């Protein structure tokens, strides 16, 4: 049973606070029921704000396992990498075991990194929560409009991103959909057209992501005004 729940909040800060509440609730439920919480993280401004809030929380971080929905093929410490942003805003501030951090080795190149991440993820899904944002063109993770990907792949090597860098690694739509809870965070006026297209039933990468149970879309007023 999938619950598609759209919630429009006043500001991007409100979206971040609501997203934090949801993540904490799902984490507690997951840890209570099976002793582990698997979360897929996203890049972007609103997720970054959530990570800053999350870093201040008191959690049993030994039960948390962190994954990435996508990554840019840049050097390890490049500030444009999602992993570097997450490291500086969250990971460095919490006491999480190193072996619980499952980031993408994108510095090895898209093809090799995709192969390694596929092998890692074979026994690590379904996830408990997948967090995603959306670009102004309706893309999510590194799944872009008009790109053709192999539906059988868990992880894609992406070589023709319309935004630099061109080489990336991304979980597939089918793998991102293997989650109990899908949390979509969409803020900013630049997203209005894509939101309208989504609601009109136009095929976009964001529309291909589903969940095993709950799907929650948090938006700010600017995205829907």
Buried (B, 14 or more C-beta within 10 A) or exposed (E): EEEEEBEBBEEBBBBBBBBBEBBBEBBBBBBEEEEBBBBBBBBBBBBBBBBBBBBEEEBEBEBBBBBBBBBBBBEEEBEEBBBBBBBBBBBEBBEBEEEBBBBBBBBBBBEBBBBBBBEBBEEEBBBBBBBBBBBEBBBBBBBBBEBEBEEEBBBBBBEEBEEEBEBBBBBBBBBBBBBBBBBBBBBBEEBBEBBEBBEEEEEBBBBBBBBBEBBBBBBBBBBBE
